[in-house]
Amino acid sequence: MTDFNDPRTNIKLSKYTQDLLRNFSTINKSIYIEGGEKFVQTISVNKNIIAMSEIREMFPENMAIYDLPLFLGTLSLFKSPTLFFPDDKKVVIYDEETHGKTTYYYSDPEIIVKPPEFNKNIPDPFLFFDLPQNDINQLLQAAKVFGVEDLCVNGFEGEYSVCVRDKKNNTSNVFSLPLKKVTFAEPQKVTADQRNFCHCFKVENLKLLEGTYHVTISRKDIASFNSLSNTGLDYFVALEPS
């Protein structure tokens, strides 16, 4: 017998979790959610972006969702959707007020790209700074206006900035902002030459949920973006070759 009142098999997704899944769907349209944990993660098909976050809900079953945008679109059909988990093959989505109901079947987990075991403490960190939401918005808007693909973190003679430009074109339009709270992992060991640097990302790889981030750049060509707005939300993005 279906029990839509059993809290062990019924959950309502918070706005944060829905916003997070919507953001993750821009990284990979498929996702595998582990049951029994208040945690979700994803990886891009090219394996150059990993994102993970703590969430408020615990899914009672594993969920292999091949088309995450479709799943989120299904949720949008309901004024106040509740998820009911009758077994490990499907989830029933229903609305207590309107009595609307639909069934969403999971896909084969084997066809979904899953993140590997991953240490959040990235190796050989070099540089740390904060990147406020307003700065991210301005940089992404400038990249769109100028039609450029690269976001670069620069250091030169004690001045530190972040900009968007076409790094392959020396006459490219450039929009830059000063970096805030710049520190080095081992400042006493950083030479004057090492303080002059340029680390670049592809703008299209910065698929961040809105918020301010603490950024760590590693000498191993990877950077972490740790949210200061949402505890437990982290992105890991590969740097472009120098």
SULSUL-V546758 format. One record per run of one state. SS is the DSSP state (2 for helix, 1 for strand, 0 for the rest). FROM is the first residue (numbers start at 1). LEN is the number of residues. If there is no record, write none. Layout:
ss=SS from=FROM len=LEN
ss=SS from=FROM len=LEN
This chain:
ss=0 from=1 len=9
ss=1 from=10 len=2
ss=0 from=12 len=3
ss=2 from=15 len=10
ss=0 from=25 len=6
ss=1 from=31 len=3
ss=0 from=34 len=5
ss=1 from=39 len=5
ss=0 from=44 len=5
ss=1 from=49 len=6
ss=0 from=55 len=8
ss=1 from=63 len=3
ss=0 from=66 len=2
ss=2 from=68 len=8
ss=0 from=76 len=5
ss=1 from=81 len=4
ss=0 from=85 len=5
ss=1 from=90 len=6
ss=0 from=96 len=5
ss=1 from=101 len=5
ss=0 from=106 len=3
ss=2 from=109 len=3
ss=0 from=112 len=13
ss=1 from=125 len=7
ss=0 from=132 len=1
ss=2 from=133 len=14
ss=0 from=147 len=3
ss=1 from=150 len=7
ss=0 from=157 len=2
ss=1 from=159 len=7
ss=0 from=166 len=9
ss=1 from=175 len=4
ss=0 from=179 len=1
ss=1 from=180 len=5
ss=0 from=185 len=2
ss=2 from=187 len=3
ss=0 from=190 len=3
ss=2 from=193 len=3
ss=0 from=196 len=1
ss=1 from=197 len=6
ss=2 from=203 len=3
ss=0 from=206 len=7
ss=1 from=213 len=6
ss=0 from=219 len=3
ss=1 from=222 len=6
ss=0 from=228 len=5
ss=1 from=233 len=6
ss=0 from=239 len=4
